[in-house]
Amino acid sequence: MKEIWKRSNEAILITLYDMASNMMDGIWMNEKERIFYSHYTLKLKDVVKERYGDLNIVKIAEATCGT
């Protein structure tokens, strides 16, 4: 997951969509995984918001991570 920060803006955006989807369907996650996914999703959300503005996926990511 460290490699994503070296990828294109579009790759980061698509990864945020994937992570937000995982958070919405996260019944399979244990508590430790949920915390990890939540922190990672919020980092992606911050980068996407900075680069693309306040997209709907940014709002979805915030909602699925409880912020």
C-alpha positions in Angstrom: 0.0 0.0 0.0 3.0 2.3 0.3 3.4 2.2 -3.5 0.1 4.0 -4.1 1.6 7.4 -3.2 4.0 7.1 -6.2 1.2 6.4 -8.7 -0.9 8.8 -10.8 -3.7 10.9 -9.4 -6.2 8.7 -11.2 -4.8 5.6 -9.5 -5.2 7.2 -6.1 -8.7 8.2 -6.9 -9.7 4.7 -8.0 -8.0 3.3 -4.9 -10.2 5.6 -2.8 -13.3 4.2 -4.6 -12.1 0.7 -3.8 -11.4 1.4 -0.2 -14.7 3.2 0.4 -16.5 0.2 -1.1 -14.6 -2.1 1.2 -15.6 0.0 4.2 -19.2 -0.1 3.2 -19.1 -3.9 2.8 -16.7 -4.5 5.8 -18.6 -7.1 7.7 -15.7 -9.5 7.0 -13.2 -7.1 8.8 -12.1 -7.6 12.4 -11.6 -4.5 14.5 -7.9 -4.3 13.8 -8.5 -4.4 10.0 -11.3 -1.9 10.2 -9.1 0.6 12.0 -6.3 0.1 9.4 -8.7 0.4 6.5 -10.3 3.5 8.0 -7.0 5.3 8.5 -5.8 4.4 5.0 -9.1 5.4 3.4 -9.0 8.8 5.2 -5.4 9.4 4.0 -6.5 8.7 0.5 -9.6 10.9 1.0 -7.4 13.8 2.0 -5.2 13.5 -1.1 -8.1 13.2 -3.4 -9.9 16.1 -1.8 -6.7 18.2 -2.2 -6.3 17.3 -5.9 -9.9 17.0 -7.1 -12.0 19.0 -4.6 -15.0 17.9 -2.7 -16.2 14.9 -4.8 -19.0 12.7 -3.8 -16.5 9.9 -3.1 -14.8 12.1 -0.6 -18.1 12.5 1.3 -18.8 8.8 1.1 -15.3 8.0 2.4 -15.9 10.3 5.3 -19.2 8.8 6.1 -18.0 5.2 5.9 -15.1 6.0 8.2 -17.3 7.8 10.7 -15.9 11.3 10.4 
